[in-house]
């Protein structure tokens, strides 16, 4: 088992900063309201409440994404130890074990639209990894971990 040290940090894709996100939502809001007011002036009053609902749904979606902007997974293999620190929605969970005892499991979905899932298992305890990764990146992480810990099933 090679012990050259390995570290991977996985974060969700948050390409907009918080101010840029809310500036975008405000621009969409103003545009939708201008269009809605135009339809209101033409007599189609029902367009305006639906435009408001659409912008509200968009704002809620961006709010949900901003809540996850601090999430991450840090996977380390060093000195014969495997450690994972996972933060989701402000809660942290740790997984530690001897690297030789850990098992890497890649579970394909039952159909083509279900994602591949990556699990670490040791002493009856499991943790899912790579939730924010694509299937290909999850497979690469599984291959790298398998090479580092030396076992998969």
C-alpha positions in Angstrom: 0.0 0.0 0.0 1.6 3.3 -1.1 1.7 6.0 1.5 2.6 9.1 -0.5 -0.2 11.2 1.1 -3.4 12.2 -0.7 -5.8 15.1 -0.1 -8.9 16.0 -2.0 -11.3 18.8 -1.3 -14.8 18.7 -2.9 -17.0 21.8 -3.0 -20.3 22.6 -4.7 -20.1 24.8 -7.7 -20.9 28.3 -6.5 -19.7 30.6 -9.3 -21.5 33.7 -8.1 -20.7 35.7 -5.0 -23.5 36.6 -2.6 -23.8 40.2 -3.8 -23.7 39.1 -7.5 -26.4 36.5 -6.8 -28.8 39.0 -5.3 -28.0 41.6 -8.0 -28.9 39.0 -10.6 -32.2 38.2 -8.8 -33.0 41.9 -8.5 -32.3 42.4 -12.3 -34.6 39.5 -13.1 -37.2 40.9 -10.7 -37.2 44.3 -12.3 -37.4 42.9 -15.8 -40.3 40.6 -14.9 -42.1 43.4 -13.1 -41.7 45.8 -16.1 -43.1 43.1 -18.4 -45.9 42.3 -16.0 -46.8 46.0 -15.6 -46.9 46.2 -19.4 -49.3 43.3 -19.6 -51.3 44.9 -16.8 -51.6 48.1 -18.8 -52.8 46.0 -21.8 -55.5 44.4 -19.6 -53.9 41.1 -18.9 -53.7 41.6 -15.1 -53.1 37.9 -14.3 -49.6 38.0 -15.8 -48.3 40.2 -12.9 -49.0 37.7 -10.0 -47.5 34.8 -12.0 -44.4 36.9 -12.8 -44.1 37.6 -9.0 -44.4 33.8 -8.3 -41.7 33.0 -10.8 -39.3 35.6 -9.3 -40.1 34.3 -5.8 -39.3 30.7 -6.9 -36.0 31.9 -8.5 -35.0 33.8 -5.3 -35.8 30.7 -3.2 -33.7 28.6 -5.4 -30.7 31.0 -5.2 -31.2 31.2 -1.4 -31.0 27.4 -1.2 -27.8 27.4 -3.3 -26.2 30.1 -1.2 -26.9 28.1 2.0 -24.8 25.3 0.6 -21.9 27.6 -0.5 -19.9 26.7 2.6 -20.3 23.0 2.2 -17.2 20.8 1.5 -15.7 17.4 1.8 -12.0 16.9 2.7 -10.6 13.5 2.2 -7.1 12.7 3.4 -5.0 9.6 3.3 -1.7 10.0 5.1 0.4 7.9 7.4 -1.8 4.9 7.0 -4.9 6.8 8.2 -8.0 7.8 6.2 -9.9 10.8 7.4 -12.9 12.6 6.0 -14.4 15.9 7.2 -17.7 16.6 5.6 -19.7 19.8 6.2 -23.3 20.0 5.0 -25.6 22.9 5.9 -23.3 24.0 8.7 -23.1 20.5 10.4 -19.8 18.7 10.4 -19.3 14.9 10.3 -16.0 13.1 10.6 -15.0 9.7 9.4 -11.6 8.2 10.5 -10.1 4.8 10.2 -6.9 3.0 9.4 -6.6 3.2 5.6 -6.0 -0.6 5.3 -9.4 -1.3 6.9 -11.5 1.1 4.8 -13.5 -0.1 1.9 -14.4 2.0 -1.1 -17.7 1.2 -2.7 -19.0 2.6 -6.0 -22.7 1.8 -6.5 -24.2 2.4 -9.9 -27.8 3.5 -10.1 -30.5 1.2 -11.2 -31.1 3.2 -14.3 -29.1 5.5 -16.5 -30.6 8.7 -14.9 -29.7 7.7 -11.4 -26.2 8.9 -10.3 -23.3 6.7 -9.3 -22.8 6.8 -5.5 -19.5 6.6 -3.7 -19.3 5.1 -0.2 -16.6 4.6 2.4 -17.1 1.9 4.9 -15.2 0.8 7.9 -16.3 -1.1 11.1 -20.0 -1.0 10.1 -20.0 2.7 9.6 -20.6 4.3 6.2 -20.2 7.7 4.7 -21.3 8.9 1.2 -18.7 10.9 -0.6 -18.7 13.1 -3.7 -22.3 14.2 -3.6 -21.4 17.4 -5.4 -19.3 15.7 -8.1 -20.3 14.5 -11.5 -20.4 10.7 -12.1 -17.1 10.8 -13.9 -15.4 12.8 -11.2 -16.9 10.5 -8.6 -15.5 7.4 -10.4 -12.0 9.1 -10.6 -12.2 9.8 -6.8 -13.1 6.2 -6.2 -10.2 5.0 -8.3 -7.8 7.3 -6.5 -9.1 6.2 -3.1 -9.0 2.5 -4.0 -5.4 2.9 -5.1 -4.6 4.7 -1.8 -6.4 2.4 0.7 -5.9 -0.7 -1.4 -9.4 -2.3 -1.3 -12.8 -2.0 -2.9 -15.8 -4.1 -3.0 
